């Protein structure tokens, strides 16, 4: 009887193991296919940047081989850089992104901590209003924003972009608030019994425990200005020297003649500008994931 039971358990175990292997095999095949779908366009961008031919190519493998001339043109071709100052555009974008990141992070974390820890009249009303306003895309307000900036004589200036990217950043506090909600309030109460103020509680207790959500907020605040085109193109207008990289690169393919001439150069510039973002994301990936998962526990 015991032998029969052991045989039955062994058969059941082998059946489960076989089923698990089959399931895992299909899962890995699906993930590999998904990975290829994501990676192939990236490979295509870099291959286009290295093409030794002008215009839009008709073959995946370039007929004339590869070259680094498209990258060199961005920096050493004086005829090109006089019309399209790539390095200046990168510098403008970096300046706007860094300033926006610092200001936006302060705003977002401050609002999130306030909504999570403090209780005051109309708190829920403000959160509901913010939730409703967040359902409307930001570009709906760009004409009104431009008119305000124009009256203030800030249109065409980089400081205007910093103001636009930072001004409403506090509205994106929900994920950070969810993260703060996961930190036990007993820590706050113990500190306040010892005489600590709300500010001291935040900087001495909450802040050291909030590295994932702070890095997550900084990363998102940096990426927004780095890749934005809509607001930049409207606010900067024809101020070529103040263009960010998204607006500047678009000028390379803004007409048929330029598209034929600078198509591969456009991809070279796009390839270079993607490297800082990829590097930043890889370096902060664990904090990014921690911020998302921590902020998703409570709303």
N, C-alpha and C positions, 0 to 999 in steps of 0.2 A: 504493500500500500504506500509506504514511504517512497519507494522507488518510482512509483507512478506519479506521485505528487511532484517529486523533484524533476522528473522528465517533463511534466506539464509546465512547471515554472520555467524550465530551460527553453522549451519551445516558445512559450509566451514572451520570454525575454528576447529571444532571437527575432521573433516577429516584430516586436516593438523597435528593436535596434535596426532592423531592415527598413521599417517604415520611417524611422527617423533619418536614416541615411538618404532615402529617396527624397524626403521632404527638404532636407538640407541641400541636396544636389540641385533641386529646382530653385530653391531660394538663392543659392550662389549664382546660378545661371542668370536669374532675373537681375541680381545686383550687378553682375558683370556687364550685362546688356545696358542697364541703366547708367553705369559708369561710362561706358563707351559713348552713349548719347550725350552725356555732359562733357566729356573730354574732347570728342572729335571737333566741335566748333572752336575750342580753344587752340587745338593743334592747327586748325584751318587758319585762324588769325595769325599765328606765328609763321606759318608757311607762306601766307600771302605777304607778310612783312618782309620775307626773305626772297621773294620772287625777283628774278632778273629780267623783268618785262613790265611794261606800262599797261594801264587800263585793267579792266575786269578780265581775268583769264577764264578760259573755257575748260581747262583740264585741272584735275586735282594736283597732279605732279607737274610743275612748271616745265615748259619745253626748253627754256633757255637756262635752266639751272637756278642756283641760289646765289645771293650776294648780300653783303652788309651795307651796300651803298645807300639803301633807303634809310637806314639808321644814321649813317654818317651825314646825310643831307640835313637832318634835323639840327645838327650842331655846327658843321663846318662850311656848308654852302652859303656864302654871304648873300647871294642873290635870293636864296630861299628865306634865310633868317631875317632879312630886312623886311620882307612882307609878312612872314609868319614866325614871330619870335617865340619859338617853342619853349626855350628855357625860361623866359619871362612868364609865359603862361603857366608853366609848372610852379614857379615861385609864387605867382598870384594865388593859384589854387591851394598851395600848401599854407600860405599865410591865412587865407580865408577859412580853410578847414581847421587849422589849429585854434584860431581865435573862437570860431563857432563851437568847436568841441569843448573848450574850457568853459565858456559862458553857458552853453546848453547843459553841460553836465551839472554845473552848480544849480541852475534853475530846476532841472528835472529832479535831482536828488533832494533839493530843499522842499519842493512841493510834495514829492512822494513821502518824505519823512513826516511832513506836517499832516498829510491826509491819513497816514498810517497810525501815528502816535497821539496826535492832539484831537480833542473833541470840542467842537465849537458850533455855534448856530449856523445853519444853512450849509453845513459840510456836505451832506448828502445831495442837497440841491445843486451845489457847485459841481460835484462829481457827475451827476446826471446831465447837467448842461454841457459839461466838457465831453461826455460820451457822445452826446448828440452832435456837437460841433465837429468832433473827430470823424464823423461819418461823411463829411463833405471834403472832397479833395482840395488840397491847398491852392492849386493853380486857379481855382475859381475866384480867388481874391487878388490875383496878380495885377489886374488893371487898377484896382483901387489902391493897392500897395504902391504901384508905380506912380500914381498921381500924387500920393502923399509924399513920396520921396522926391518927386519933381518940385513940389512946393517948397520942400526943405532944401532944395538944391543939392541933393545927394545922388541923383540919378547919374549913372555912368561911373560911380566910384565904388571901390572895393568895400569900404566901410558899410555901404548900403546892403551889400550881400550878407555881411556879418550880422547886421541888425535883423534882416529878414529871416535868416536861418536860426537865429537865437531867440527872437522875440516870443515865438509861440512854442518853444521847446518844452516849457513847463507843462503843456497839455499832454505830453507823452509820458505821464508819470505812472501809468497803471502797472506796468511790469515791475518797476522799481518798488512801488507800493506793495505789490504782492510779495516781493522778496522781504521787505521790512516786516511784513505781517508774520513771516515765519520765524522771526527772532523773538524769543520769549520776552514778554513785557515784564516778567518778574525781575529781569536785569535792570530795567528802568526804575522800577519801584524800589529796589534795593539801593540804587544809586541816589535816588531822591530822598530816601530816609537818611542817607549820610549827608544830605545838604546840597546835592548836585543840581544844577539848573538844567533846563531842556537842552541848551546848547552844549553844556559839558557832557551830558548823557550821550549826545550824538557823537561828539568828537572823541570822547574817551572810550565809549563802549560800542555804539552802533557802527561807527565808521570803520574801525579795525575788522569788524565781522562782515563788512559789506564789500569787500574787494571784488567779488565776481560781478555784482550788479553795477558797480562803478565802472569797471573795465568794459562791461557790456554797453553801458550808456555812452561812454567815451568813444567806443568803436563805432556805434551807430551814428553819433553826432559828427564823427569825422568823415564817415563814408558818404553822408548826405551831400554836403558841399562838394566833395571830391568828384562825384558823378553827375551832379545836377546840371541840366541844360536849360530847362524852361525858364526859371527865374533869372538865371544868369544872362540869357540872351535878351530878355525883356529889359532888365535893369541896366545892363552895360551898353546896350545900343551899338553904336559904331566906334566905341572907344577901344580900338584894337589893342593898345598897350595894356589895357586893364582886363582883357579877356581871361577867363579861366580856361582850363585845358579842354573842357567839353565844348565850349563855344568856339575856341580856337581851332580845334581839330575839325569841327564841322565846316569851317571855311575852306578846308582843303578839298572838299567834295560838294561845295555849295552850287556848282554849275557843271555843265557837261564837260567843258574844256578842262576845268580843274580836276574833275573826276578822272578823266583820261590821264592827265599828267601826274596827279598826286595820289592816285588810288592806293598804291602800295606804300607810299610814305605815310598816308593816313593810318594804315594798319601797323606800321612801325611805331608811330607815336602812341597808338592805342596799346600796343604790346608793352611799351616801356612804362606807361602810366598805370598799367594793371599790376606791375610788380610790387610797388609799395603796399597796395591793398592786400594782395595775396600774402606777402610777408607778414604784415601786421596781423592778419587773421590767423595765420598759422602759429604765430608767437603767443597769441591771446586766446587760442581756441578753447582751452579748458575753462577759462574764466567766462568766455562767451556762452558755453554750454551751461555752466553753473548759474549764470545770471538768468538764462531763459527758464531752466528747470526750477530754480528757486522762486522766480517771479510767477510761475504758473500754478503754484500750490494753492494760493489764495488770491482773491480778486479784491 
